[in-house]
Amino acid sequence: MSVVEYSQLSSVGKKIEYASSVLLKQADIKPYLDCMGSVFADQVHYIDPVHEIHGKLAVLAMLQKYVPRVRTEPFQFSLVHDGETLVIWRWVLNMKIKFTPFRFTIHGLVHAEIEMGKIIYQREYYDPMESIGVIPVVGFLYKLVLKMG
């Protein structure tokens, strides 16, 4: 499917699914960014555990920074709900920590509110510390602190 063809997909959820399942794996990141840019409203509000971003250009700049690393790693995408006003999807990323022998898996859930066919609010839920458990001693101490709660 070409850049022109993804615009023919019937919903925001289907476009995100296509971008995450097909375009993300391509060598060139531009088609992925173009597709994702087509689903964000100009004044989108994006929140995840480490970012709070306002505006489509800022969200696309963040994606341009992080996606090249992610797209070379095993990534799974699952569209959970694809409605006119709400899209929900899950993702699983299996990634190697640079300069170490350690691999980790992070599970994410995304809630996106839609108005007039565009994402106006996207909230991404994942535990950025989920990866630390694979590192000996550090992972043990982190889990110990959590149990002390």
C-alpha positions in Angstrom: 0.0 0.0 0.0 1.5 3.4 -1.0 1.2 6.7 0.9 -1.8 7.6 -1.3 -3.5 4.3 -0.5 -3.3 4.5 3.4 -5.4 7.7 3.1 -8.1 5.3 1.8 -8.2 3.3 5.0 -11.6 3.6 6.7 -10.6 4.8 10.2 -8.0 6.3 12.4 -7.5 2.9 14.0 -6.9 1.2 10.7 -4.3 3.9 9.7 -2.5 3.5 13.0 -2.6 -0.3 12.6 -1.1 0.0 9.1 1.6 2.5 10.1 2.6 0.3 13.1 2.4 -3.1 11.4 3.7 -2.3 7.9 5.3 1.2 7.6 7.2 1.0 10.9 9.2 -2.0 9.5 10.3 -0.2 6.3 13.9 1.2 6.0 12.6 4.7 5.3 10.8 6.4 8.3 9.1 9.1 6.2 6.0 7.0 5.1 5.5 6.1 8.8 5.7 9.7 9.9 3.5 10.9 7.0 0.8 8.3 7.9 0.9 9.2 11.6 0.9 12.9 10.7 -2.4 12.3 8.9 -4.1 11.1 12.1 -3.1 13.8 14.5 -5.0 17.0 14.9 -2.8 20.2 14.7 -3.4 20.8 18.4 -3.1 17.2 19.7 -2.3 16.7 23.3 0.0 13.7 23.8 1.0 12.2 27.2 3.1 9.2 28.1 5.1 8.4 31.3 8.0 10.6 30.1 6.5 13.2 27.8 3.7 15.7 27.7 3.5 17.3 24.3 1.2 19.8 22.6 0.9 20.0 18.9 1.2 17.7 15.9 4.7 19.0 14.9 6.1 18.4 18.4 4.6 14.9 18.5 6.0 14.0 15.1 9.4 15.4 16.2 9.3 13.1 19.2 8.3 10.1 17.0 11.2 10.9 14.6 13.6 10.8 17.5 12.4 7.5 19.0 11.0 5.4 16.2 14.3 4.7 14.3 15.5 2.8 17.4 12.2 1.0 18.0 11.6 -0.1 14.4 14.6 -2.3 14.3 13.4 -4.3 17.3 10.6 -6.9 17.6 7.4 -4.9 17.9 3.8 -6.2 18.2 0.7 -4.1 17.6 -2.9 -5.0 18.4 -5.9 -2.8 17.7 -8.3 -3.2 20.6 -11.1 -0.7 19.8 -11.6 1.3 16.6 -14.5 3.8 17.1 -15.4 7.2 15.7 -14.5 8.9 19.0 -12.1 6.5 20.7 -9.3 4.3 19.5 -7.5 1.9 21.8 -4.5 -0.3 21.0 -1.8 -2.4 22.7 1.8 -2.7 21.8 4.7 -4.9 23.0 8.3 -3.9 22.4 11.2 -6.3 22.9 14.4 -4.3 22.9 18.1 -4.8 23.7 19.7 -2.3 26.1 22.5 -0.6 24.2 26.0 -1.8 25.1 24.8 -4.6 27.3 23.7 -8.2 26.8 20.3 -7.5 28.3 16.9 -7.6 26.5 13.7 -6.4 28.0 10.0 -6.3 27.1 7.7 -3.3 27.6 3.9 -3.6 27.3 2.0 -0.5 26.4 -1.7 0.5 26.1 -2.8 3.6 24.2 -6.1 5.5 24.5 -6.8 8.1 21.8 -9.7 10.5 21.6 -10.9 11.3 18.1 -12.7 14.4 16.8 -13.5 14.8 13.1 -11.3 11.9 12.1 -8.2 13.2 14.0 -6.6 12.4 17.3 -7.0 15.3 19.7 -5.8 13.5 22.8 -3.5 10.5 23.1 -2.5 8.9 26.4 0.0 6.1 26.4 0.4 3.9 29.4 3.5 1.8 30.0 6.0 1.3 32.8 9.4 2.8 31.7 11.0 0.9 34.6 9.6 -2.4 33.4 13.0 -3.0 31.6 15.1 -2.6 34.7 14.1 -6.0 36.1 16.4 -7.7 33.6 19.6 -6.1 35.0 21.0 -8.2 37.9 21.1 -6.5 41.3 19.5 -3.3 40.0 16.3 -5.2 39.1 16.3 -7.0 42.4 16.6 -3.7 44.3 14.0 -2.0 42.2 11.5 -4.8 42.9 12.4 -4.8 46.6 11.7 -1.1 46.9 8.3 -1.6 45.1 7.3 -4.3 47.5 8.1 -2.0 50.5 5.6 0.5 49.1 
